[in-house]
Amino acid sequence: VTTGFGGVTTTSLYNNAGTSVYNVTVRPGFTLNASSVSIDGTRGTGSGRNSGTYSIYGTMNVSDTLFATTDNGSYPCNITIYNGGLINAKLLKSSSSGAARHTLSIQNGGRLNITGAAGFYLFSNTNNVYDFQPGSTVEYSGTLNQTIEAGVPYYDNLTLSGSGNKTPNGDLNIRGNWTRAFPALFDPANKAVFFNGVNGNQVVKVTGA
């Protein structure tokens, strides 16, 4: 299924129906293609109390922005990637949320793949929950330099692929495995990477070199 209004910067999937709950499920084996995706209005700041949940068991391709934020004071917003689920997104706008909170959850076997340079744009922990469960994966796969967001509490599995330099904007906490796929390069920029081993044995590897 493809949604869109003719421009890649247009939000093509969102809830704008006032005080309502809006749930979208992408089932295993299905693909949803969208330009930009939000829950609370077109940019995470809709009027009223637009809420809901995206449940991703299949694949969601977001060619521009995934708005992982809400200004709701009540009625939370949630995006959950389940086992076998995948979101490919150019960038995530994750600015501060209202008291209702926005939750981005990646379950065991789920994967978030970020393809754009900005990564987590306008990142904030204010009323935003980043729940990266054991066995989850976040991948930075752009064919250009990318910023690795260090503000999340931790990554489980972190994969660096594509090409260009992948540079953290702070110290990184890794609970699972670290994979760098050549020709992507890691530029630590004088930041530390902590492998805390919470999830047992950790693997650090470079592939394709």
RAZI-V383624 format. One record per residue. RES is the residue in one letter. PHI is phi in degrees with one decimal (NA if undefined). OMEGA is omega in radians with two decimals (NA if undefined). NEAR is the number of other C-alpha atoms within 8 Angstrom. Layout:
res->RES phi->PHI omega->OMEGA near->NEAR
res->RES phi->PHI omega->OMEGA near->NEAR
This chain:
res->V phi->NA omega->3.10 near->5
res->T phi->-121.9 omega->3.07 near->6
res->T phi->-114.9 omega->3.12 near->10
res->G phi->168.5 omega->-3.13 near->12
res->F phi->-122.5 omega->3.03 near->6
res->G phi->99.1 omega->3.13 near->5
res->G phi->-140.3 omega->-3.03 near->7
res->V phi->-70.5 omega->3.14 near->9
res->T phi->-94.8 omega->3.12 near->8
res->T phi->-88.9 omega->3.08 near->10
res->T phi->-72.9 omega->-3.01 near->13
res->S phi->-106.9 omega->3.13 near->11
res->L phi->-141.8 omega->-3.07 near->12
res->Y phi->-168.1 omega->3.06 near->11
res->N phi->-106.1 omega->3.13 near->16
res->N phi->-133.2 omega->-3.01 near->10
res->A phi->-104.4 omega->3.11 near->6
res->G phi->74.0 omega->-3.11 near->9
res->T phi->-76.5 omega->-3.07 near->8
res->S phi->-151.9 omega->3.10 near->10
res->V phi->-109.0 omega->-2.99 near->8
res->Y phi->-125.4 omega->-3.08 near->10
res->N phi->-116.2 omega->3.11 near->8
res->V phi->-126.7 omega->3.09 near->7
res->T phi->-120.9 omega->3.00 near->8
res->V phi->-101.2 omega->-3.02 near->14
res->R phi->-79.4 omega->3.12 near->8
res->P phi->-55.2 omega->3.12 near->9
res->G phi->86.7 omega->3.14 near->6
res->F phi->-107.7 omega->3.14 near->8
res->T phi->-127.6 omega->3.06 near->10
res->L phi->-115.2 omega->3.11 near->11
res->N phi->-105.8 omega->-3.13 near->11
res->A phi->-143.9 omega->3.08 near->15
res->S phi->-77.0 omega->3.01 near->16
res->S phi->-124.9 omega->-3.02 near->16
res->V phi->-131.3 omega->3.10 near->14
res->S phi->-143.1 omega->2.96 near->15
res->I phi->-109.0 omega->-3.07 near->17
res->D phi->-87.7 omega->-3.10 near->19
res->G phi->71.3 omega->-3.04 near->13
res->T phi->-79.1 omega->-3.07 near->14
res->R phi->-138.7 omega->-3.11 near->9
res->G phi->79.8 omega->-3.09 near->13
res->T phi->-137.6 omega->-3.08 near->11
res->G phi->-69.9 omega->3.06 near->12
res->S phi->-71.1 omega->-3.07 near->8
res->G phi->80.5 omega->-3.10 near->7
res->R phi->-124.8 omega->-3.14 near->13
res->N phi->-80.2 omega->-3.10 near->19
res->S phi->-136.2 omega->3.11 near->14
res->G phi->151.5 omega->-3.07 near->14
res->T phi->-141.5 omega->2.90 near->12
res->Y phi->-100.0 omega->3.10 near->11
res->S phi->-113.6 omega->-3.00 near->12
res->I phi->-109.8 omega->3.02 near->16
res->Y phi->-106.0 omega->3.08 near->14
res->G phi->-102.4 omega->-3.09 near->13
res->T phi->-123.9 omega->2.98 near->15
res->M phi->-118.6 omega->3.08 near->13
res->N phi->-104.0 omega->-3.12 near->11
res->V phi->-115.2 omega->-3.01 near->15
res->S phi->-73.1 omega->3.12 near->12
res->D phi->-127.8 omega->-2.94 near->11
res->T phi->-115.4 omega->2.93 near->14
res->L phi->-100.1 omega->-3.10 near->13
res->F phi->-85.4 omega->-3.14 near->13
res->A phi->-99.7 omega->-3.07 near->14
res->T phi->-159.2 omega->3.05 near->16
res->T phi->-151.6 omega->3.04 near->16
res->D phi->-103.4 omega->-3.12 near->13
res->N phi->-66.3 omega->3.00 near->16
res->G phi->-85.0 omega->3.00 near->9
res->S phi->-141.4 omega->-3.08 near->8
res->Y phi->68.7 omega->-3.06 near->10
res->P phi->-75.9 omega->3.08 near->11
res->C phi->-123.7 omega->-3.03 near->15
res->N phi->-140.7 omega->2.97 near->11
res->I phi->-124.1 omega->-3.13 near->12
res->T phi->-126.7 omega->3.06 near->13
res->I phi->-104.8 omega->-3.05 near->16
res->Y phi->-94.8 omega->3.13 near->13
res->N phi->-53.1 omega->-3.09 near->9
res->G phi->86.3 omega->3.13 near->10
res->G phi->-84.5 omega->-3.10 near->14
res->L phi->-146.8 omega->2.91 near->14
res->I phi->-114.5 omega->2.96 near->13
res->N phi->-102.2 omega->-3.10 near->13
res->A phi->-138.4 omega->3.08 near->16
res->K phi->-65.7 omega->3.10 near->14
res->L phi->-155.8 omega->3.06 near->15
res->L phi->-116.2 omega->2.98 near->12
res->K phi->-87.6 omega->-3.02 near->13
res->S phi->-127.1 omega->3.11 near->13
res->S phi->-69.5 omega->-3.05 near->11
res->S phi->-56.8 omega->-3.11 near->13
res->S phi->-109.2 omega->3.05 near->14
res->G phi->-76.8 omega->-3.03 near->11
res->A phi->-62.3 omega->3.14 near->9
res->A phi->-66.8 omega->3.10 near->14
res->R phi->79.5 omega->2.99 near->15
res->H phi->-118.0 omega->-3.13 near->14
res->T phi->-117.8 omega->2.98 near->13
res->L phi->-111.0 omega->-3.07 near->12
res->S phi->-120.3 omega->3.04 near->13
res->I phi->-119.0 omega->-3.10 near->15
res->Q phi->-85.9 omega->3.09 near->14
res->N phi->-52.6 omega->-3.13 near->10
res->G phi->89.3 omega->3.08 near->11
res->G phi->-89.9 omega->-3.10 near->15
res->R phi->-142.1 omega->3.00 near->14
res->L phi->-113.4 omega->-3.12 near->13
res->N phi->-116.2 omega->-3.09 near->12
res->I phi->-106.3 omega->-3.01 near->14
res->T phi->-106.9 omega->-3.06 near->13
res->G phi->-98.4 omega->-3.07 near->11
res->A phi->-66.6 omega->-3.01 near->11
res->A phi->-73.5 omega->-3.14 near->8
res->G phi->65.3 omega->3.07 near->15
res->F phi->-87.3 omega->-3.05 near->10
res->Y phi->-81.6 omega->-3.14 near->10
res->L phi->54.6 omega->-3.03 near->7
res->F phi->-59.4 omega->3.04 near->11
res->S phi->-150.1 omega->3.00 near->9
res->N phi->-91.8 omega->-3.09 near->9
res->T phi->-68.9 omega->3.14 near->7
res->N phi->58.3 omega->3.01 near->11
res->N phi->-114.9 omega->3.13 near->14
res->V phi->-112.4 omega->3.09 near->10
res->Y phi->-115.6 omega->-3.00 near->9
res->D phi->-110.5 omega->-3.11 near->8
res->F phi->-101.2 omega->-3.01 near->12
res->Q phi->-73.8 omega->3.04 near->10
res->P phi->-53.9 omega->-3.11 near->10
res->G phi->91.6 omega->3.08 near->11
res->S phi->-82.8 omega->-3.13 near->14
res->T phi->-135.3 omega->2.93 near->15
res->V phi->-115.5 omega->-3.11 near->13
res->E phi->-121.4 omega->2.99 near->12
res->Y phi->-108.2 omega->-2.93 near->15
res->S phi->-120.5 omega->-3.07 near->12
res->G phi->-64.0 omega->3.08 near->14
res->T phi->-95.4 omega->-3.11 near->8
res->L phi->-157.8 omega->3.10 near->10
res->N phi->-64.6 omega->-3.14 near->11
res->Q phi->-132.3 omega->3.03 near->14
res->T phi->-94.8 omega->3.05 near->11
res->I phi->-89.4 omega->-3.09 near->10
res->E phi->-73.5 omega->-3.13 near->11
res->A phi->-96.9 omega->-3.09 near->12
res->G phi->-78.9 omega->3.09 near->8
res->V phi->-65.9 omega->-3.11 near->8
res->P phi->-55.7 omega->3.11 near->7
res->Y phi->-170.2 omega->2.90 near->10
res->Y phi->-104.9 omega->2.90 near->14
res->D phi->-87.6 omega->3.05 near->15
res->N phi->-87.7 omega->3.12 near->14
res->L phi->-121.7 omega->-3.13 near->13
res->T phi->-121.4 omega->3.08 near->13
res->L phi->-114.3 omega->-3.07 near->14
res->S phi->-141.6 omega->-3.07 near->13
res->G phi->78.0 omega->3.11 near->13
res->S phi->-153.6 omega->-3.09 near->13
res->G phi->82.5 omega->3.12 near->12
res->N phi->-88.0 omega->3.03 near->11
res->K phi->-107.0 omega->-2.96 near->14
res->T phi->-124.7 omega->3.11 near->12
res->P phi->-75.0 omega->3.07 near->14
res->N phi->-99.3 omega->3.09 near->9
res->G phi->178.4 omega->3.11 near->9
res->D phi->-67.7 omega->-3.11 near->10
res->L phi->-104.8 omega->3.04 near->12
res->N phi->-115.7 omega->-3.07 near->12
res->I phi->-117.8 omega->3.11 near->16
res->R phi->-98.8 omega->-3.10 near->15
res->G phi->-116.3 omega->-3.04 near->18
res->N phi->-102.5 omega->3.11 near->11
res->W phi->-115.9 omega->3.11 near->12
res->T phi->-129.0 omega->3.00 near->13
res->R phi->-118.7 omega->-3.13 near->13
res->A phi->-101.2 omega->3.12 near->13
res->F phi->-58.6 omega->0.28 near->12
res->P phi->-93.9 omega->3.06 near->10
res->A phi->-59.5 omega->-3.13 near->13
res->L phi->-118.5 omega->3.06 near->11
res->F phi->-107.9 omega->3.08 near->9
res->D phi->-110.6 omega->-3.05 near->8
res->P phi->-67.0 omega->3.11 near->8
res->A phi->51.2 omega->3.11 near->6
res->N phi->63.3 omega->3.06 near->4
res->K phi->-101.1 omega->-3.13 near->10
res->A phi->-96.0 omega->3.01 near->8
res->V phi->-120.5 omega->-3.10 near->8
res->F phi->-104.0 omega->3.04 near->8
res->F phi->-101.9 omega->-2.97 near->9
res->N phi->-92.4 omega->3.01 near->7
res->G phi->65.8 omega->-3.12 near->10
res->V phi->-58.9 omega->-3.06 near->6
res->N phi->-95.2 omega->3.10 near->8
res->G phi->93.6 omega->-3.10 near->6
res->N phi->-61.9 omega->3.12 near->6
res->Q phi->-114.1 omega->-3.12 near->11
res->V phi->-114.8 omega->3.04 near->8
res->V phi->-116.7 omega->-3.05 near->7
res->K phi->-145.0 omega->3.02 near->7
res->V phi->-120.2 omega->-3.12 near->9
res->T phi->-115.1 omega->3.02 near->8
res->G phi->80.9 omega->-3.11 near->6
res->A phi->-78.1 omega->NA near->6
